[in-house]
Amino acid sequence: MQKSQDERIANMTFASVFPHYVNKVEKKGRTQEELIQVISWLTGYSDVQLQEAVLQRWTFAEFFERATLHPNAALITGMICGYRVEDIENELTRKVRYLDKLVDELAKGKDIKKILRSK
């Protein structure tokens, strides 16, 4: 992945992407509540904190800088946007792709326990 793409991802706002996540999962019969559960699992954010991230238009750099990544986040593997998540070198880009991968799994109907890497 090129540096310019990493910079573009870092400067995108969570608020600009969140509605796309909602549309993607709702189109496939999942709920916004399930989406928030998945995002909260990854980031440690509460519902209120996610709303704040949207309202204050945090960039992904700010969003993940303030997040407490789940210890099992490294278990998120596989392809997303043409890249193997586990092979992405830029830490922030990898975290954003973790989020994309979880949203994708939710939209594809995967069981929540599996998405949340529960045993």
GROMACS elastic network, one bead per residue, 0.5 to 0.9 nm:
[ bonds ]
;  ai    aj funct       b0    kb
    1     4     6  0.84455   500
    1     5     6  0.67068   500
    1     6     6  0.72173   500
    1    83     6  0.85608   500
    1    88     6  0.76486   500
    1    89     6  0.83901   500
    1    90     6  0.84885   500
    2     5     6  0.54000   500
    2     6     6  0.65418   500
    2     7     6  0.88528   500
    3     6     6  0.50209   500
    3     7     6  0.62024   500
    3     8     6  0.85992   500
    3    90     6  0.87667   500
    4     7     6  0.50397   500
    4     8     6  0.61011   500
    4     9     6  0.86291   500
    5     9     6  0.61617   500
    5    10     6  0.85424   500
    5    93     6  0.88116   500
    6     9     6  0.51986   500
    6    10     6  0.61795   500
    6    11     6  0.87446   500
    6    90     6  0.71866   500
    6    92     6  0.78493   500
    6    93     6  0.60090   500
    7    11     6  0.62233   500
    7    12     6  0.86959   500
    7    93     6  0.88391   500
    8    11     6  0.52625   500
    8    12     6  0.62493   500
    9    12     6  0.52617   500
    9    13     6  0.85003   500
    9    59     6  0.85254   500
    9    60     6  0.68646   500
    9    61     6  0.81586   500
    9    92     6  0.83543   500
    9    93     6  0.67324   500
    9    96     6  0.79187   500
   10    13     6  0.81328   500
   10    59     6  0.64061   500
   10    60     6  0.51026   500
   10    62     6  0.82573   500
   10    92     6  0.70492   500
   10    93     6  0.73344   500
   10    96     6  0.87662   500
   11    58     6  0.88464   500
   11    59     6  0.52581   500
   11    60     6  0.63024   500
   11    61     6  0.66511   500
   11    62     6  0.88598   500
   12    15     6  0.85278   500
   12    16     6  0.71577   500
   12    17     6  0.79997   500
   12    58     6  0.83512   500
   12    59     6  0.52787   500
   12    60     6  0.59212   500
   12    61     6  0.82588   500
   13    16     6  0.53095   500
   13    17     6  0.68645   500
   13    18     6  0.88309   500
   13    53     6  0.86778   500
   13    54     6  0.80099   500
   13    57     6  0.56355   500
   13    58     6  0.54062   500
   13    60     6  0.56690   500
   13    61     6  0.85838   500
   13    62     6  0.88395   500
   13    63     6  0.84011   500
   14    17     6  0.53297   500
   14    18     6  0.59228   500
   14    53     6  0.67979   500
   14    54     6  0.62015   500
   14    57     6  0.65205   500
   14    58     6  0.60100   500
   14    59     6  0.58587   500
   14    60     6  0.57824   500
   14    63     6  0.71506   500
   15    18     6  0.53661   500
   15    19     6  0.73111   500
   15    53     6  0.70137   500
   15    55     6  0.72327   500
   15    56     6  0.82651   500
   15    57     6  0.54831   500
   15    58     6  0.72263   500
   15    59     6  0.82134   500
   16    19     6  0.68658   500
   16    20     6  0.78583   500
   16    54     6  0.81255   500
   16    57     6  0.79718   500
   17    20     6  0.53685   500
   17    21     6  0.65075   500
   17    22     6  0.89475   500
   18    21     6  0.50463   500
   18    22     6  0.63011   500
   18    23     6  0.87217   500
   18    54     6  0.78143   500
   19    23     6  0.61479   500
   19    24     6  0.85181   500
   20    23     6  0.50784   500
   20    24     6  0.60097   500
   20    25     6  0.86680   500
   21    24     6  0.51198   500
   21    25     6  0.63123   500
   21    26     6  0.85205   500
   21    32     6  0.87673   500
   21    35     6  0.78068   500
   21   100     6  0.83690   500
   21   103     6  0.66285   500
   21   104     6  0.86887   500
   21   107     6  0.89690   500
   22    25     6  0.54763   500
   22    26     6  0.59851   500
   22    27     6  0.84172   500
   22    30     6  0.89036   500
   22    31     6  0.77481   500
   22    32     6  0.58883   500
   22    35     6  0.71267   500
   22   103     6  0.89184   500
   23    26     6  0.52076   500
   23    27     6  0.58952   500
   23    28     6  0.86293   500
   23    32     6  0.88080   500
   24    27     6  0.54402   500
   24    28     6  0.67436   500
   24    30     6  0.87699   500
   24   103     6  0.80558   500
   24   104     6  0.81517   500
   24   107     6  0.63784   500
   25    28     6  0.52356   500
   25    29     6  0.65321   500
   25    30     6  0.51296   500
   25    31     6  0.66049   500
   25    32     6  0.74790   500
   25    34     6  0.88107   500
   25    35     6  0.73551   500
   25   103     6  0.71618   500
   25   104     6  0.79194   500
   25   106     6  0.65357   500
   25   108     6  0.81598   500
   25   109     6  0.88908   500
   26    29     6  0.50049   500
   26    31     6  0.55753   500
   26    32     6  0.70466   500
   26   107     6  0.76824   500
   27    30     6  0.73837   500
   27   107     6  0.79152   500
   28    31     6  0.89333   500
   28   106     6  0.86596   500
   28   107     6  0.55336   500
   28   108     6  0.71345   500
   28   109     6  0.75487   500
   29   107     6  0.77244   500
   29   109     6  0.82461   500
   30    33     6  0.84822   500
   30    34     6  0.67958   500
   30    35     6  0.78362   500
   30   106     6  0.71701   500
   30   107     6  0.66494   500
   30   109     6  0.76265   500
   31    34     6  0.52217   500
   31    35     6  0.64262   500
   31    36     6  0.87516   500
   32    36     6  0.61377   500
   32    37     6  0.85325   500
   33    36     6  0.50927   500
   33    37     6  0.61623   500
   33    38     6  0.86959   500
   34    38     6  0.62606   500
   34    39     6  0.86884   500
   34   106     6  0.80103   500
   34   112     6  0.80139   500
   35    38     6  0.51549   500
   35    39     6  0.62243   500
   35    40     6  0.84928   500
   35   102     6  0.88129   500
   35   103     6  0.69816   500
   35   106     6  0.74097   500
   36    39     6  0.50485   500
   36    40     6  0.58558   500
   36    41     6  0.83840   500
   36    46     6  0.86086   500
   36    47     6  0.70594   500
   36    50     6  0.81201   500
   37    40     6  0.51289   500
   37    41     6  0.61026   500
   37    42     6  0.87792   500
   37    46     6  0.89614   500
   37    47     6  0.86203   500
   37   112     6  0.89823   500
   38    41     6  0.51283   500
   38    42     6  0.64648   500
   38    43     6  0.87651   500
   38    99     6  0.84927   500
   38   102     6  0.69300   500
   38   103     6  0.76142   500
   38   106     6  0.82296   500
   38   112     6  0.79217   500
   38   115     6  0.75174   500
   38   116     6  0.67958   500
   39    42     6  0.52516   500
   39    43     6  0.60838   500
   39    44     6  0.79158   500
   39    45     6  0.76045   500
   39    50     6  0.86183   500
   39    99     6  0.69668   500
   39   102     6  0.79852   500
   39   103     6  0.82471   500
   40    43     6  0.51799   500
   40    46     6  0.61727   500
   40    47     6  0.75878   500
   40    50     6  0.81054   500
   41    44     6  0.56900   500
   41    45     6  0.77023   500
   41    69     6  0.81656   500
   41    70     6  0.64967   500
   41   116     6  0.68125   500
   42    45     6  0.82293   500
   42    67     6  0.85050   500
   42    68     6  0.78670   500
   42    69     6  0.55561   500
   42    70     6  0.51293   500
   42    71     6  0.86552   500
   42    72     6  0.84583   500
   42    73     6  0.65680   500
   42    98     6  0.82278   500
   42    99     6  0.73210   500
   42   102     6  0.87028   500
   42   116     6  0.80393   500
   43    46     6  0.88542   500
   43    63     6  0.87167   500
   43    64     6  0.73872   500
   43    66     6  0.86235   500
   43    68     6  0.52739   500
   43    70     6  0.63533   500
   43    99     6  0.89522   500
   44    67     6  0.61667   500
   44    68     6  0.52454   500
   44    69     6  0.64265   500
   44    70     6  0.68480   500
   45    48     6  0.78669   500
   45    49     6  0.55702   500
   45    50     6  0.61907   500
   45    67     6  0.67305   500
   45    68     6  0.77389   500
   46    49     6  0.51091   500
   46    50     6  0.62846   500
   46    51     6  0.86734   500
   47    50     6  0.52155   500
   47    51     6  0.63316   500
   47    52     6  0.87178   500
   48    51     6  0.50620   500
   48    52     6  0.62077   500
   48    53     6  0.86990   500
   49    53     6  0.62055   500
   49    54     6  0.87276   500
   50    54     6  0.64115   500
   50    55     6  0.86965   500
   51    54     6  0.51433   500
   51    55     6  0.61051   500
   51    56     6  0.84719   500
   52    55     6  0.50143   500
   52    56     6  0.57803   500
   52    57     6  0.80307   500
   52    58     6  0.84382   500
   53    56     6  0.54096   500
   53    57     6  0.58017   500
   53    58     6  0.52784   500
   53    59     6  0.84566   500
   53    62     6  0.88487   500
   53    63     6  0.69019   500
   54    57     6  0.50307   500
   54    58     6  0.67274   500
   55    58     6  0.80746   500
   58    61     6  0.77593   500
   58    62     6  0.56041   500
   58    63     6  0.57964   500
   59    62     6  0.51545   500
   59    63     6  0.59932   500
   59    64     6  0.86358   500
   60    64     6  0.60182   500
   60    65     6  0.81768   500
   60    92     6  0.79255   500
   60    93     6  0.89547   500
   60    96     6  0.73819   500
   61    64     6  0.55971   500
   61    65     6  0.59426   500
   61    66     6  0.86891   500
   61    92     6  0.68518   500
   62    66     6  0.61936   500
   62    67     6  0.85240   500
   63    66     6  0.56074   500
   63    67     6  0.62902   500
   64    68     6  0.77649   500
   64    69     6  0.79530   500
   64    92     6  0.72083   500
   64    95     6  0.74455   500
   64    96     6  0.81515   500
   65    68     6  0.82423   500
   65    92     6  0.86693   500
   68    71     6  0.87871   500
   69    72     6  0.83431   500
   69    73     6  0.67611   500
   69    95     6  0.85302   500
   70    73     6  0.53407   500
   70    74     6  0.85435   500
   71    74     6  0.72377   500
   71    75     6  0.88435   500
   72    75     6  0.54814   500
   72    76     6  0.77151   500
   72   116     6  0.83966   500
   72   117     6  0.68124   500
   72   118     6  0.88602   500
   73    76     6  0.56192   500
   73    95     6  0.84894   500
   73    98     6  0.73810   500
   73   116     6  0.87614   500
   73   117     6  0.81496   500
   74    77     6  0.74271   500
   74    86     6  0.75025   500
   74    98     6  0.85754   500
   75    86     6  0.86122   500
   75   117     6  0.71178   500
   76    85     6  0.73775   500
   76    86     6  0.74450   500
   76    98     6  0.63459   500
   76   101     6  0.76171   500
   76   102     6  0.79871   500
   76   115     6  0.85752   500
   76   117     6  0.79130   500
   77    80     6  0.89724   500
   77    84     6  0.69285   500
   77    85     6  0.54818   500
   77    86     6  0.55332   500
   77    87     6  0.89118   500
   77    98     6  0.80086   500
   77   101     6  0.82272   500
   78    83     6  0.80244   500
   78    84     6  0.52492   500
   78    85     6  0.57598   500
   78    86     6  0.71733   500
   78   101     6  0.80928   500
   79    82     6  0.60862   500
   79    83     6  0.53210   500
   79    85     6  0.60291   500
   79    86     6  0.87591   500
   79   101     6  0.79306   500
   80    83     6  0.54428   500
   80    84     6  0.64207   500
   80    85     6  0.65293   500
   80    97     6  0.68621   500
   80    98     6  0.86308   500
   80   100     6  0.72876   500
   80   101     6  0.61115   500
   80   104     6  0.84316   500
   81    84     6  0.84373   500
   81    97     6  0.81909   500
   81   100     6  0.87261   500
   83    86     6  0.86063   500
   83    87     6  0.75101   500
   83    88     6  0.72960   500
   84    87     6  0.53943   500
   84    88     6  0.68083   500
   85    88     6  0.56215   500
   85    94     6  0.61882   500
   85    95     6  0.87280   500
   85    97     6  0.63764   500
   85    98     6  0.68036   500
   85   101     6  0.81661   500
   86    89     6  0.82903   500
   86    94     6  0.73958   500
   86    98     6  0.88987   500
   87    94     6  0.82142   500
   88    91     6  0.73945   500
   88    93     6  0.71356   500
   88    94     6  0.54407   500
   88    97     6  0.87065   500
   89    92     6  0.88882   500
   89    93     6  0.79404   500
   89    94     6  0.70638   500
   90    93     6  0.53782   500
   90    94     6  0.61090   500
   90    95     6  0.87596   500
   91    94     6  0.51012   500
   91    95     6  0.63069   500
   91    96     6  0.87978   500
   92    95     6  0.50902   500
   92    96     6  0.62895   500
   92    97     6  0.85971   500
   93    96     6  0.51023   500
   93    97     6  0.61316   500
   93    98     6  0.85624   500
   94    97     6  0.50300   500
   94    98     6  0.61250   500
   94    99     6  0.87365   500
   95    99     6  0.64559   500
   95   100     6  0.87333   500
   96    99     6  0.51078   500
   96   100     6  0.62953   500
   96   101     6  0.86510   500
   97   101     6  0.59289   500
   97   102     6  0.84865   500
   98   101     6  0.50889   500
   98   102     6  0.62810   500
   98   103     6  0.87144   500
   99   102     6  0.51999   500
   99   103     6  0.62743   500
   99   104     6  0.85608   500
  100   103     6  0.51715   500
  100   104     6  0.60864   500
  100   105     6  0.86583   500
  101   105     6  0.61528   500
  101   106     6  0.86094   500
  102   105     6  0.50725   500
  102   106     6  0.61836   500
  102   107     6  0.86127   500
  102   115     6  0.63575   500
  102   116     6  0.82874   500
  103   106     6  0.50841   500
  103   107     6  0.61731   500
  103   108     6  0.85973   500
  104   107     6  0.50995   500
  104   108     6  0.61533   500
  104   109     6  0.88228   500
  105   108     6  0.50400   500
  105   109     6  0.65160   500
  105   110     6  0.55025   500
  105   111     6  0.84715   500
  105   112     6  0.89133   500
  105   115     6  0.66647   500
  106   109     6  0.53308   500
  106   110     6  0.55624   500
  106   111     6  0.75682   500
  106   112     6  0.72908   500
  106   115     6  0.71385   500
  107   110     6  0.75341   500
  109   112     6  0.85681   500
  110   113     6  0.85413   500
  110   114     6  0.69254   500
  110   115     6  0.66706   500
  111   114     6  0.53900   500
  111   115     6  0.63389   500
  111   116     6  0.87654   500
  112   116     6  0.60575   500
  112   117     6  0.85100   500
  112   118     6  0.86747   500
  113   116     6  0.51573   500
  113   117     6  0.62499   500
  113   118     6  0.52296   500
  113   119     6  0.75529   500
  114   118     6  0.59260   500
  114   119     6  0.78033   500
  115   118     6  0.76710   500
